[in-house]
Amino acid sequence: MKPPRWTVVSPSAYEWEREALEFIREHLPDHEPWRAWSNFEFVDDEGRVVSVRSAPCSGANFIRRSC
């Protein structure tokens, strides 16, 4: 998957994580309706910060991988 479908919100500081994200990126479809975002955080409804490593979206499904 290539930009703009793949969006790196914040580059990883860790080589192992960059390699893992690259593996995911290479194996995702590069066509509509697929999109993916990597390395971002958000605050949930209870005020907790959630760290997301990759978030692929197929249009019908949203898959979140967080650590």
Secondary structure, DSSP 4 states (H G I P E B T S, - for coil): --TTTEEESS--S-HHHHHHHHHHHHHS--STT-EEEEEEEEE-TTS-EEEEEEEEE-SS-B--EE-
